[in-house]
C-alpha cells in the first residue's frame, strides 16, 4: 500500500541506509497531443527528435513554442515527445510569476482544475483550459529497483541533497514502471535553490526514524 512521508519519531540505525539516485533537472517544457501538434506546426506535422532523454523512449524535439499568459510570454519552450493524450505545460513557480498564472503543484498527468495557458507555434495557437502545472518533485523507479528497495508506486519518501546548501526533500513521490530508469526529477527553481545540477547524486531514505538523523 502507498504511504505518505510522516515525520518519524524514533530511529533504527539499521534503517538509515540511503538509496543513491541521480538527479535530472527538469526545465520548462510542453507535451502535446497529435491534434495540437498539427495546429501549432501545420497539418500532418510529425515531431522531430532532437535528442534522447534519460527516461527510455522519451525525447526532446526540435520544435519549440511560446507560452503565453495574461502578463507575459516565455519563448523557445521545448516540446518533448512522444505525443500524449492531453497537452501539458510544465513550468516553475518563477515562470508562473512571469506570465501571470497560478498553476497548481501537481503530479504529471493530473490536470483537472489546472491553469489555463496559450501555446503559440509557427502555424497557429491553442489555448488549453486546463494543462499548466508546476510538476511535483518525483522519482522514476524501475520495477526491479522498487522490488529491491521495498517501495511501491505512489509511495512518498525523503531525499537528502548534500553540499553547502544541502536540504531534505519531503514527500517525494515514487513512480514505478518497467519503462522507467532510476532518477529523481526536480524543476529549475528547486535545483537552483539547492545548487543541484544534472547528474548530481542525492540520497533517498525509506525510514521511520527521526528526520534529524539525516542531516548529520
Backbone as ProteinMPNN parsed JSONL, in Angstrom:
{"seq_chain_A": "XXXXXXXXXXXXXXXXXXXXXXXXXXXXXXXXXXXXXXXXXXXXXXXXXXXXXXXXXXXXXXXXXXXXXXXXXXXXXXXXXXXXXXXXXXXXXXXXXXXXXXXXXXXXXXXXXXXXXXXXXXXXXXXXXXXXXXXXXXXXXXXXXXXXXXXXXXXXXXXXXXXXXXXXXXXXXXXXXXXXXXXXXXXXXXXXXXXXXXXXXXXXXXXXXXXXXXXX", "coords_chain_A": {"N_chain_A": [[0.851, -1.201, 0.0], [0.491, 2.255, -0.779], [2.258, 4.845, 0.899], [2.307, 7.826, 2.914], [4.871, 10.255, 3.488], [5.74, 10.53, 6.728], [6.574, 12.536, 9.581], [9.104, 11.038, 11.282], [9.485, 9.298, 14.468], [11.299, 7.791, 15.965], [14.552, 6.31, 15.686], [16.013, 3.652, 13.896], [19.132, 2.514, 13.554], [19.849, 0.65, 11.631], [18.108, 1.093, 9.601], [18.853, 3.397, 8.366], [19.92, 3.552, 5.666], [20.859, 4.765, 2.699], [19.339, 5.174, -0.577], [21.011, 5.551, -3.474], [20.647, 8.009, -5.884], [20.528, 9.404, -9.124], [20.215, 12.796, -10.231], [17.91, 14.594, -12.279], [17.474, 17.678, -13.776], [14.555, 19.282, -14.406], [13.724, 21.315, -16.844], [11.488, 23.972, -17.938], [8.873, 22.822, -20.083], [6.881, 21.38, -22.764], [4.252, 19.1, -23.387], [2.484, 17.623, -26.05], [-0.661, 16.93, -27.699], [-1.501, 14.969, -30.623], [-3.339, 16.364, -32.211], [-2.911, 19.027, -31.367], [-0.238, 19.355, -32.083], [-0.481, 19.491, -34.864], [-2.042, 21.776, -35.161], [-0.31, 23.739, -34.178], [2.041, 23.452, -35.691], [1.373, 22.798, -38.247], [-0.692, 20.996, -40.675], [-0.417, 17.471, -40.688], [2.094, 17.469, -39.553], [4.942, 16.01, -38.005], [6.526, 15.351, -34.96], [9.954, 16.181, -34.477], [12.768, 14.406, -33.601], [15.168, 15.608, -31.378], [17.045, 15.08, -29.309], [17.656, 12.189, -27.277], [16.13, 11.601, -24.101], [16.831, 10.955, -20.603], [14.999, 9.11, -19.582], [13.649, 6.078, -20.813], [12.54, 5.946, -24.203], [11.649, 8.555, -24.236], [11.981, 11.861, -25.532], [13.607, 14.943, -26.442], [12.4, 17.478, -28.593], [12.99, 19.004, -31.811], [11.203, 21.026, -32.182], [9.918, 24.067, -30.845], [7.953, 26.221, -28.736], [5.967, 29.146, -27.929], [4.908, 30.187, -24.784], [2.084, 31.666, -23.443], [0.749, 33.919, -21.122], [-1.528, 35.922, -19.076], [0.059, 38.099, -18.311], [2.511, 38.016, -19.548], [5.064, 36.446, -21.679], [6.778, 33.383, -22.497], [9.362, 32.48, -24.44], [10.596, 30.053, -26.826], [10.148, 27.466, -25.67], [10.752, 24.16, -25.057], [9.436, 21.365, -26.819], [8.484, 18.144, -25.8], [8.672, 14.71, -26.678], [7.211, 11.372, -26.804], [4.036, 12.153, -28.514], [1.132, 12.971, -26.505], [-1.917, 12.021, -24.74], [-3.178, 14.183, -23.619], [-2.471, 17.648, -23.741], [0.173, 19.246, -21.998], [1.671, 21.677, -19.98], [4.597, 22.28, -18.365], [5.838, 24.184, -15.837], [7.975, 26.347, -13.837], [7.65, 27.841, -10.548], [8.671, 30.428, -10.698], [8.434, 30.902, -13.459], [5.658, 30.978, -13.672], [5.022, 33.279, -12.204], [6.123, 35.144, -13.953], [4.494, 35.055, -16.266], [2.008, 35.424, -15.255], [0.151, 33.48, -14.201], [-1.568, 31.088, -12.101], [-0.529, 28.298, -11.589], [-1.146, 25.008, -10.388], [0.62, 22.926, -7.991], [1.388, 19.815, -9.041], [1.244, 16.239, -9.675], [2.612, 14.828, -12.622], [0.386, 14.654, -15.35], [-1.908, 14.922, -13.842], [-4.276, 16.899, -14.398], [-6.756, 18.063, -13.961], [-8.574, 20.92, -13.246], [-6.326, 22.493, -13.424], [-4.131, 25.219, -14.51], [-5.081, 27.589, -17.059], [-3.609, 28.252, -20.244], [-1.984, 29.721, -23.08], [-0.636, 28.359, -26.018], [1.711, 28.964, -28.473], [2.621, 28.397, -31.805], [4.541, 28.159, -34.9], [2.605, 27.875, -36.877], [0.122, 28.315, -35.808], [-2.063, 28.739, -32.923], [-3.058, 27.548, -29.664], [-5.315, 27.457, -26.988], [-5.342, 26.043, -23.878], [-7.713, 25.048, -21.578], [-7.267, 23.682, -19.24], [-4.136, 22.561, -18.13], [-1.62, 23.678, -17.528], [0.897, 23.198, -15.192], [2.83, 23.09, -12.116], [5.276, 20.897, -11.81], [5.37, 18.316, -9.441], [8.106, 17.302, -7.388], [9.714, 14.187, -7.993], [10.455, 10.635, -8.167], [11.534, 8.554, -10.685], [11.299, 5.106, -11.016], [12.439, 1.922, -11.779], [10.694, -1.217, -11.974], [12.224, -3.338, -10.973], [14.041, -2.044, -9.305], [12.26, -0.987, -7.435], [11.312, -3.324, -6.232], [13.691, -4.225, -5.12], [14.224, -2.236, -3.211], [11.994, -2.262, -1.654], [9.754, -0.634, -2.211], [6.745, 0.959, -3.478], [4.658, 1.948, -6.233], [3.544, 5.231, -5.937], [4.313, 5.591, -3.313], [5.728, 7.841, -0.874], [8.687, 9.428, -0.063], [11.702, 10.419, 1.786], [14.325, 12.553, 0.604], [17.713, 13.309, 0.56], [19.769, 16.01, -0.248], [23.091, 16.717, -0.451], [25.816, 19.001, 0.408], [26.886, 22.542, 0.313], [24.455, 23.948, 0.387], [22.715, 22.094, 1.297], [19.784, 20.033, 1.705], [16.745, 18.487, 2.914], [14.407, 16.893, 1.077], [10.993, 16.45, 1.444], [8.13, 14.21, 1.159], [8.516, 13.053, -1.43], [7.458, 11.828, -4.41], [7.212, 8.47, -5.461], [7.416, 6.907, -8.499], [6.629, 4.076, -10.222], [7.57, 1.86, -12.78], [8.01, -0.55, -15.427], [9.069, 0.721, -17.516], [10.637, 2.76, -16.71], [13.677, 4.475, -15.724], [15.924, 4.602, -12.999], [15.808, 7.633, -11.397], [15.756, 10.935, -10.039], [13.602, 13.7, -10.375], [13.635, 17.182, -10.321], [12.444, 20.573, -10.522], [13.711, 23.586, -12.16], [13.712, 25.737, -10.324], [13.811, 24.45, -7.786], [16.158, 22.972, -8.105], [18.092, 25.024, -8.496], [17.899, 26.374, -6.051], [19.07, 24.63, -4.268], [21.458, 24.111, -5.403], [21.773, 22.042, -7.189], [22.68, 20.077, -10.041], [22.274, 18.619, -13.333], [22.882, 15.17, -13.257], [24.016, 15.128, -10.747], [24.19, 13.532, -7.497], [21.792, 12.278, -5.211], [20.309, 11.233, -2.066], [18.099, 8.837, -1.14], [15.716, 7.982, 1.375], [14.062, 5.432, 2.971], [12.579, 5.505, 5.709], [11.664, 5.209, 9.205], [12.459, 6.711, 11.255], [13.955, 9.337, 13.274], [13.892, 12.471, 11.694], [16.034, 14.219, 11.984], [18.305, 12.711, 12.047], [19.145, 12.462, 9.455], [20.454, 14.741, 8.698], [22.931, 14.9, 9.775]], "CA_chain_A": [[0.0, 0.0, 0.0], [1.239, 3.501, -0.824], [2.304, 5.526, 2.193], [2.766, 9.204, 2.923], [6.039, 10.501, 4.323], [5.37, 11.103, 8.012], [7.735, 12.879, 10.393], [9.36, 9.887, 12.138], [9.617, 9.571, 15.89], [12.499, 7.184, 16.522], [15.447, 5.847, 14.643], [16.708, 2.377, 13.938], [20.304, 2.768, 12.707], [19.899, -0.282, 10.508], [17.231, 1.574, 8.533], [19.407, 4.602, 7.76], [20.732, 3.143, 4.519], [20.274, 5.535, 1.605], [19.298, 4.734, -1.959], [21.715, 6.56, -4.254], [19.866, 8.309, -7.081], [20.987, 10.52, -9.953], [19.231, 13.872, -10.389], [17.685, 15.257, -13.555], [16.804, 18.965, -13.613], [13.504, 19.362, -15.415], [13.429, 22.682, -17.276], [10.137, 24.157, -18.501], [8.668, 22.105, -21.337], [5.494, 21.173, -23.172], [3.83, 17.855, -24.028], [1.382, 17.972, -26.945], [-1.445, 15.911, -28.399], [-1.323, 14.991, -32.076], [-4.168, 17.458, -32.726], [-2.261, 20.308, -31.092], [0.969, 19.414, -32.919], [-0.857, 19.922, -36.213], [-2.488, 23.171, -35.087], [0.828, 24.618, -33.917], [3.13, 23.321, -36.658], [0.853, 22.561, -39.589], [-1.311, 19.694, -40.92], [0.462, 16.36, -40.988], [3.426, 17.625, -38.97], [5.403, 14.981, -37.077], [7.587, 15.868, -34.091], [11.304, 15.813, -34.909], [13.625, 14.081, -32.458], [16.387, 16.406, -31.232], [17.938, 14.208, -28.552], [17.002, 11.3, -26.329], [16.193, 11.955, -22.69], [17.319, 9.869, -19.75], [13.967, 8.092, -19.456], [13.506, 5.343, -22.069], [11.514, 6.311, -25.195], [11.307, 9.968, -24.137], [12.968, 12.64, -26.281], [13.403, 16.366, -26.704], [12.117, 17.706, -30.009], [13.479, 20.228, -32.443], [10.147, 22.029, -32.111], [9.743, 24.893, -29.657], [6.741, 27.042, -28.775], [5.876, 30.269, -26.993], [3.837, 30.02, -23.796], [1.544, 32.999, -23.209], [-0.189, 34.125, -20.028], [-2.121, 37.256, -19.049], [1.019, 39.182, -18.012], [3.804, 37.87, -20.204], [5.295, 35.287, -22.54], [8.06, 32.693, -22.417], [9.656, 31.988, -25.773], [11.503, 28.924, -27.031], [9.896, 26.389, -24.714], [10.97, 22.914, -25.781], [8.416, 20.323, -26.861], [9.003, 16.8, -25.554], [7.916, 13.637, -27.288], [6.234, 11.366, -27.908], [2.759, 12.838, -28.289], [0.35, 12.484, -25.366], [-3.376, 12.093, -24.876], [-3.554, 15.541, -23.232], [-1.349, 18.577, -23.744], [0.568, 19.634, -20.647], [2.755, 22.662, -19.901], [5.242, 22.186, -17.064], [6.549, 25.427, -15.559], [8.405, 26.572, -12.457], [6.926, 28.927, -9.888], [9.185, 31.678, -11.275], [7.802, 31.047, -14.772], [4.25, 31.348, -13.472], [5.026, 34.696, -11.842], [6.463, 35.935, -15.126], [3.394, 35.155, -17.234], [0.783, 35.81, -14.558], [-0.824, 32.423, -13.966], [-1.455, 30.379, -10.831], [-0.55, 26.86, -11.868], [-1.043, 24.227, -9.152], [1.653, 21.904, -7.851], [0.705, 18.565, -9.373], [1.943, 15.135, -10.322], [2.432, 14.866, -14.069], [-0.821, 13.993, -15.82], [-3.053, 15.325, -13.023], [-4.535, 18.218, -14.973], [-8.087, 18.572, -13.634], [-8.558, 22.162, -12.49], [-5.039, 23.192, -13.54], [-4.223, 26.569, -15.06], [-5.223, 27.811, -18.496], [-2.467, 28.922, -20.851], [-1.994, 29.685, -24.543], [0.593, 27.854, -26.627], [1.805, 29.538, -29.819], [3.619, 27.808, -32.679], [4.711, 28.89, -36.16], [1.454, 27.746, -37.771], [-1.137, 28.615, -35.131], [-2.031, 28.76, -31.456], [-4.117, 26.823, -28.983], [-5.465, 27.764, -25.563], [-5.844, 24.91, -23.107], [-8.402, 25.495, -20.366], [-6.532, 23.005, -18.175], [-2.933, 21.98, -18.71], [-0.379, 24.224, -16.99], [1.161, 22.773, -13.816], [4.176, 23.032, -11.564], [5.419, 19.463, -11.575], [5.885, 17.938, -8.127], [9.327, 16.5, -7.424], [9.373, 12.771, -8.023], [11.49, 9.68, -8.545], [11.218, 7.469, -11.6], [11.947, 3.902, -10.494], [12.111, 0.673, -12.479], [10.061, -2.207, -11.091], [13.259, -4.139, -10.297], [14.559, -1.213, -8.213], [11.223, -0.907, -6.41], [11.339, -4.593, -5.502], [14.947, -4.256, -4.356], [14.193, -1.304, -2.09], [10.759, -2.414, -0.894], [8.889, 0.51, -2.452], [5.644, 0.76, -4.404], [4.196, 3.125, -6.951], [2.72, 6.099, -5.098], [4.964, 5.867, -2.027], [6.388, 9.144, -0.751], [9.829, 9.209, 0.804], [12.611, 11.535, 1.986], [15.548, 12.568, -0.204], [18.694, 14.27, 1.058], [20.77, 16.58, -1.143], [24.2, 17.199, 0.368], [26.504, 20.169, -0.13], [26.799, 23.78, 1.096], [23.058, 24.35, 0.548], [22.021, 20.826, 1.417], [18.406, 20.083, 2.189], [15.995, 17.241, 2.857], [13.122, 16.997, 0.404], [9.969, 15.55, 1.962], [7.005, 13.857, 0.285], [8.954, 12.831, -2.809], [6.633, 10.77, -4.988], [7.866, 7.371, -6.168], [6.637, 6.427, -9.644], [7.24, 2.799, -10.579], [7.159, 1.27, -14.051], [9.088, -1.276, -16.1], [9.554, 1.604, -18.576], [11.397, 3.843, -16.102], [15.06, 4.351, -15.267], [16.024, 5.233, -11.68], [16.24, 9.033, -11.478], [14.891, 11.911, -9.387], [13.394, 14.922, -11.14], [13.208, 18.425, -9.678], [12.436, 21.635, -11.527], [14.855, 24.502, -12.101], [13.679, 26.506, -9.079], [14.297, 23.607, -6.692], [17.557, 22.658, -8.36], [18.923, 26.211, -8.252], [17.878, 26.711, -4.629], [19.939, 23.715, -3.535], [22.72, 24.005, -6.106], [21.838, 20.768, -7.905], [22.845, 20.085, -11.489], [22.056, 17.321, -13.953], [23.912, 14.178, -12.99], [24.381, 15.074, -9.326], [23.652, 12.387, -6.764], [21.073, 12.52, -3.954], [20.19, 10.024, -1.267], [16.71, 8.616, -0.73], [15.605, 7.223, 2.617], [12.788, 4.841, 3.376], [12.833, 5.363, 7.137], [10.639, 5.546, 10.189], [13.226, 7.231, 12.379], [13.873, 10.797, 13.433], [14.397, 13.144, 10.494], [17.28, 14.904, 12.271], [19.415, 11.808, 11.777], [19.56, 12.574, 8.069], [21.207, 15.975, 8.442], [24.228, 14.855, 10.455]], "C_chain_A": [[0.878, 1.239, 0.0], [1.166, 4.213, 0.518], [2.764, 6.95, 2.026], [3.99, 9.321, 3.812], [5.588, 11.206, 5.588], [6.649, 11.499, 8.748], [7.979, 11.75, 11.383], [9.593, 10.282, 13.592], [10.841, 8.919, 16.507], [13.285, 6.501, 15.417], [15.962, 4.45, 14.931], [17.911, 2.517, 13.015], [20.387, 1.859, 11.496], [19.042, 0.19, 9.334], [17.806, 2.79, 7.806], [20.411, 4.192, 6.673], [20.145, 3.812, 3.28], [20.273, 4.787, 0.279], [19.93, 5.849, -2.78], [21.014, 6.759, -5.59], [20.469, 9.509, -7.81], [19.855, 11.519, -10.155], [19.139, 14.321, -11.846], [16.938, 16.554, -13.298], [15.82, 19.132, -14.766], [13.195, 20.823, -15.726], [12.009, 22.753, -17.822], [10.017, 23.435, -19.847], [7.192, 21.87, -21.575], [5.34, 19.77, -23.757], [2.586, 18.179, -24.858], [0.641, 16.74, -27.455], [-1.146, 16.011, -29.891], [-2.108, 16.15, -32.698], [-3.473, 18.797, -32.541], [-0.956, 20.461, -31.856], [0.616, 19.962, -34.301], [-1.382, 21.356, -36.228], [-1.287, 24.104, -34.993], [1.871, 24.605, -35.033], [2.668, 22.987, -38.073], [0.31, 21.16, -39.767], [-0.291, 18.628, -41.302], [1.835, 16.429, -40.356], [3.712, 16.503, -37.967], [6.564, 15.55, -36.263], [8.943, 15.304, -34.505], [12.19, 15.59, -33.695], [14.9, 14.929, -32.485], [17.447, 15.614, -30.465], [17.13, 13.353, -27.593], [17.155, 11.837, -24.917], [16.606, 10.744, -21.875], [16.292, 8.754, -19.574], [13.737, 7.404, -20.796], [12.32, 5.834, -22.898], [11.04, 7.762, -25.094], [12.387, 10.788, -24.847], [12.58, 14.108, -26.355], [13.266, 16.556, -28.205], [12.816, 18.965, -30.512], [12.485, 21.373, -32.24], [10.138, 22.762, -30.77], [8.534, 25.796, -29.846], [6.912, 28.235, -27.844], [4.69, 30.034, -26.074], [3.393, 31.412, -23.352], [0.56, 32.985, -22.047], [-0.697, 35.539, -20.039], [-1.117, 38.389, -18.879], [2.359, 39.044, -18.731], [3.892, 36.622, -21.046], [6.65, 34.676, -22.204], [8.298, 32.057, -23.783], [10.579, 30.775, -25.723], [11.384, 27.871, -25.933], [9.926, 25.064, -25.488], [9.763, 21.988, -25.701], [9.103, 18.983, -26.62], [8.091, 15.765, -26.189], [8.048, 12.353, -26.487], [4.961, 12.134, -27.559], [2.006, 12.186, -27.136], [-1.148, 12.608, -25.639], [-3.903, 13.472, -24.498], [-2.309, 16.42, -23.271], [-1.089, 19.075, -22.322], [1.751, 20.587, -20.718], [3.319, 22.615, -18.489], [6.153, 23.389, -16.858], [7.06, 25.438, -14.13], [7.54, 27.673, -11.847], [7.374, 30.275, -10.459], [8.575, 31.946, -12.647], [6.362, 31.544, -14.634], [4.119, 32.81, -13.061], [5.213, 35.558, -13.082], [5.281, 36.118, -16.067], [2.039, 35.39, -16.575], [-0.271, 34.738, -14.435], [-0.566, 31.774, -12.613], [-1.596, 28.883, -11.095], [-0.403, 26.089, -10.56], [0.159, 23.289, -9.165], [0.984, 20.552, -8.017], [1.691, 17.485, -9.816], [1.645, 15.197, -11.807], [1.203, 14.061, -14.475], [-2.066, 14.34, -15.031], [-3.418, 16.758, -13.392], [-5.89, 18.817, -14.613], [-7.98, 19.824, -12.772], [-7.233, 22.905, -12.541], [-5.21, 24.476, -14.343], [-4.381, 26.571, -16.582], [-4.019, 28.58, -19.021], [-2.599, 28.805, -22.363], [-0.626, 29.256, -25.046], [0.611, 28.324, -28.082], [2.941, 28.862, -30.586], [3.704, 28.585, -33.975], [3.501, 28.852, -37.073], [0.137, 28.117, -37.11], [-0.96, 28.614, -33.624], [-3.197, 27.962, -30.906], [-4.129, 27.252, -27.519], [-6.049, 26.546, -24.869], [-6.478, 25.444, -21.83], [-7.753, 24.899, -19.12], [-5.27, 22.41, -18.795], [-1.628, 22.491, -18.156], [-0.231, 23.832, -15.52], [2.593, 23.088, -13.42], [4.376, 21.581, -11.156], [6.027, 19.188, -10.2], [7.154, 17.1, -8.286], [8.972, 15.013, -7.29], [10.582, 11.936, -8.41], [10.901, 8.682, -9.525], [11.984, 6.242, -11.133], [11.489, 2.689, -11.279], [11.534, -0.322, -11.482], [11.095, -3.044, -10.337], [13.878, -3.364, -9.136], [13.54, -1.132, -7.078], [11.183, -2.19, -5.574], [12.566, -4.675, -4.607], [14.858, -3.415, -3.094], [12.901, -1.372, -1.282], [9.815, -1.239, -1.022], [7.816, 0.17, -3.478], [5.297, 2.065, -5.095], [3.261, 3.941, -6.055], [3.279, 6.339, -3.714], [5.596, 7.254, -2.056], [7.469, 9.017, 0.303], [10.65, 10.496, 0.963], [13.812, 11.413, 1.053], [16.463, 13.663, 0.326], [19.634, 14.703, -0.064], [21.867, 17.166, -0.265], [24.817, 18.439, -0.266], [26.291, 21.401, 0.722], [25.372, 24.254, 1.323], [22.171, 23.117, 0.667], [20.65, 20.95, 2.058], [17.819, 18.679, 2.176], [14.653, 17.524, 2.207], [12.161, 15.983, 1.034], [8.907, 15.264, 0.918], [7.422, 13.748, -1.177], [8.218, 11.617, -3.357], [7.5, 9.74, -5.696], [6.926, 6.882, -7.264], [7.339, 5.198, -10.208], [6.673, 2.285, -11.894], [8.326, 0.484, -14.629], [9.638, -0.481, -17.277], [10.439, 2.729, -18.037], [12.836, 3.445, -15.815], [15.168, 5.131, -13.963], [16.609, 6.632, -11.787], [15.247, 9.906, -10.725], [14.798, 13.16, -10.236], [12.949, 16.047, -10.219], [13.21, 19.507, -10.743], [13.589, 22.607, -11.282], [14.878, 25.324, -10.821], [14.265, 25.697, -7.926], [15.774, 23.276, -6.876], [18.474, 23.824, -8.051], [19.005, 26.548, -6.767], [18.864, 25.871, -3.829], [21.317, 23.599, -4.183], [22.893, 22.692, -6.837], [21.982, 20.999, -9.404], [22.541, 18.697, -12.038], [23.218, 16.38, -13.664], [24.408, 14.138, -11.566], [23.692, 13.888, -8.659], [22.956, 12.862, -5.491], [20.817, 11.172, -3.291], [18.771, 9.899, -0.726], [16.667, 7.695, 0.475], [14.185, 6.725, 2.811], [12.919, 4.524, 4.858], [11.585, 5.611, 7.959], [11.342, 6.02, 11.456], [13.138, 8.739, 12.429], [14.568, 11.494, 12.277], [15.738, 13.812, 10.742], [18.495, 14.023, 12.008], [19.97, 11.983, 10.378], [20.438, 13.789, 7.805], [22.559, 16.002, 9.155], [25.346, 14.753, 9.427]], "O_chain_A": [[1.894, 1.282, 0.694], [0.135, 4.187, 1.19], [3.522, 7.261, 1.107], [4.133, 8.574, 4.779], [5.111, 12.34, 5.539], [7.692, 10.871, 8.562], [7.138, 11.517, 12.252], [9.862, 11.442, 13.903], [11.379, 9.44, 17.484], [12.751, 6.164, 14.361], [16.302, 4.115, 16.066], [17.734, 2.628, 11.801], [20.926, 2.242, 10.458], [19.23, -0.261, 8.204], [17.304, 3.173, 6.749], [21.606, 4.468, 6.779], [19.044, 3.462, 2.854], [21.087, 3.895, 0.045], [19.433, 6.975, -2.78], [20.809, 5.805, -6.341], [20.865, 10.496, -7.19], [18.687, 11.142, -10.24], [20.144, 14.416, -12.55], [15.88, 16.542, -12.67], [16.199, 19.124, -15.937], [12.492, 21.49, -14.968], [11.401, 21.728, -18.132], [10.952, 23.442, -20.647], [6.358, 22.125, -20.706], [6.186, 19.309, -24.523], [1.725, 18.935, -24.407], [1.217, 15.665, -27.619], [-0.606, 17.012, -30.361], [-1.614, 16.833, -33.595], [-3.447, 19.615, -33.461], [-0.594, 21.573, -32.242], [1.337, 20.8, -34.842], [-1.184, 22.075, -37.208], [-1.252, 25.143, -35.653], [2.514, 25.622, -35.296], [3.483, 22.904, -38.992], [0.77, 20.228, -39.108], [0.586, 18.86, -42.135], [2.666, 15.551, -40.587], [2.844, 16.104, -37.191], [7.477, 16.16, -36.818], [9.073, 14.125, -34.835], [12.344, 16.48, -32.859], [15.615, 14.963, -33.486], [18.59, 15.49, -30.906], [16.051, 13.747, -27.151], [18.169, 12.446, -24.574], [16.716, 9.637, -22.403], [16.66, 7.588, -19.432], [13.639, 8.08, -21.821], [11.242, 6.102, -22.368], [10.115, 8.153, -25.806], [13.57, 10.454, -24.775], [11.403, 14.467, -26.333], [13.932, 15.882, -28.991], [13.178, 19.856, -29.742], [12.873, 22.537, -32.138], [10.324, 22.162, -29.711], [8.14, 26.099, -30.972], [7.873, 28.317, -27.078], [3.593, 29.719, -26.535], [4.211, 32.234, -22.94], [-0.344, 32.151, -21.992], [-0.336, 36.307, -20.931], [-1.403, 39.525, -19.259], [3.25, 39.872, -18.539], [2.947, 35.838, -21.13], [7.548, 35.351, -21.699], [7.53, 31.203, -24.224], [11.246, 30.512, -24.722], [12.379, 27.443, -25.348], [9.194, 24.891, -26.462], [9.146, 21.845, -24.645], [10.173, 18.718, -27.169], [6.872, 15.939, -26.226], [8.893, 12.252, -25.597], [4.825, 12.685, -26.466], [2.207, 11.011, -26.828], [-1.578, 13.211, -26.623], [-4.949, 13.893, -24.99], [-1.223, 15.99, -22.88], [-2.02, 19.296, -21.548], [2.72, 20.332, -21.434], [2.603, 22.879, -17.523], [7.113, 23.591, -17.602], [6.63, 24.632, -13.305], [6.791, 28.349, -12.552], [6.548, 31.162, -10.677], [8.236, 33.086, -12.965], [5.914, 32.414, -15.381], [3.21, 33.504, -13.516], [4.545, 36.58, -13.243], [5.08, 37.205, -16.609], [1.031, 35.538, -17.266], [-1.462, 35.027, -14.549], [0.522, 31.897, -12.051], [-2.647, 28.288, -10.853], [0.392, 26.482, -9.705], [0.65, 22.909, -10.228], [0.115, 20.182, -7.229], [2.802, 17.77, -10.264], [0.545, 15.577, -12.208], [0.999, 12.938, -14.012], [-3.177, 14.083, -15.495], [-2.934, 17.711, -12.78], [-6.146, 19.977, -14.935], [-7.374, 19.799, -11.701], [-7.029, 23.853, -11.782], [-6.31, 24.783, -14.802], [-3.889, 25.687, -17.284], [-3.475, 29.447, -18.337], [-3.254, 27.891, -22.865], [0.406, 29.726, -24.567], [-0.347, 28.113, -28.826], [4.067, 28.763, -30.098], [3.002, 29.583, -34.137], [3.37, 29.7, -37.955], [-0.879, 28.222, -37.797], [0.156, 28.502, -33.115], [-4.193, 27.731, -31.592], [-3.078, 27.392, -26.894], [-7.126, 26.073, -25.231], [-5.854, 26.204, -21.089], [-7.7, 25.542, -18.071], [-5.331, 21.817, -19.872], [-0.606, 21.817, -18.29], [-1.115, 24.096, -14.705], [3.454, 23.321, -14.269], [3.705, 21.095, -10.245], [7.06, 19.752, -9.84], [7.26, 16.288, -9.206], [8.047, 14.644, -6.566], [11.587, 12.446, -8.905], [9.891, 8.039, -9.237], [13.186, 6.321, -10.88], [10.29, 2.454, -11.428], [11.848, -0.276, -10.293], [10.867, -3.42, -9.187], [14.203, -3.947, -8.102], [13.903, -1.2, -5.903], [11.036, -2.138, -4.353], [12.486, -5.14, -3.47], [15.347, -3.813, -2.037], [12.731, -0.617, -0.325], [9.143, -0.876, -0.057], [7.955, -0.781, -4.248], [5.605, 3.148, -4.599], [2.308, 3.408, -5.487], [2.78, 7.205, -2.996], [5.95, 7.771, -3.115], [7.216, 8.561, 1.418], [10.338, 11.523, 0.36], [14.262, 10.308, 0.749], [16.038, 14.803, 0.518], [20.224, 13.865, -0.746], [21.595, 18.023, 0.576], [24.398, 18.875, -1.339], [25.601, 21.34, 1.74], [25.091, 24.894, 2.337], [21.031, 23.102, 0.2], [20.395, 21.857, 2.85], [18.338, 17.788, 1.504], [13.856, 18.304, 2.727], [12.482, 14.799, 1.141], [8.792, 15.975, -0.08], [6.756, 14.289, -2.059], [8.343, 10.512, -2.828], [8.413, 10.094, -6.442], [5.789, 6.492, -6.996], [8.497, 5.267, -10.621], [5.459, 2.272, -12.1], [9.487, 0.797, -14.364], [10.556, -0.932, -17.962], [10.935, 3.554, -18.804], [13.171, 2.267, -15.682], [14.573, 6.201, -13.828], [17.752, 6.809, -12.208], [14.042, 9.657, -10.76], [15.806, 13.631, -10.762], [12.01, 15.892, -9.437], [13.898, 19.381, -11.756], [14.344, 22.464, -10.32], [15.952, 25.585, -10.28], [15.111, 26.19, -7.179], [16.547, 23.298, -5.918], [19.515, 23.648, -7.419], [20.057, 26.961, -6.279], [19.425, 26.334, -2.836], [22.241, 23.05, -3.582], [24.019, 22.26, -7.086], [21.477, 21.978, -9.955], [22.55, 17.714, -11.296], [24.384, 16.748, -13.807], [25.142, 13.222, -11.194], [22.739, 13.32, -9.193], [23.46, 13.734, -4.783], [21.072, 10.116, -3.87], [18.305, 10.741, 0.042], [17.459, 6.76, 0.594], [13.232, 7.504, 2.814], [13.317, 3.421, 5.231], [10.59, 6.148, 7.474], [10.887, 5.77, 12.572], [12.344, 9.349, 11.714], [15.696, 11.152, 11.922], [16.52, 13.966, 9.804], [19.591, 14.53, 11.774], [21.14, 11.686, 10.133], [21.104, 13.849, 6.772], [23.251, 17.02, 9.137], [26.52, 14.703, 9.794]]}, "name": "protein", "num_of_chains": 1, "seq": "XXXXXXXXXXXXXXXXXXXXXXXXXXXXXXXXXXXXXXXXXXXXXXXXXXXXXXXXXXXXXXXXXXXXXXXXXXXXXXXXXXXXXXXXXXXXXXXXXXXXXXXXXXXXXXXXXXXXXXXXXXXXXXXXXXXXXXXXXXXXXXXXXXXXXXXXXXXXXXXXXXXXXXXXXXXXXXXXXXXXXXXXXXXXXXXXXXXXXXXXXXXXXXXXXXXXXXXX"}
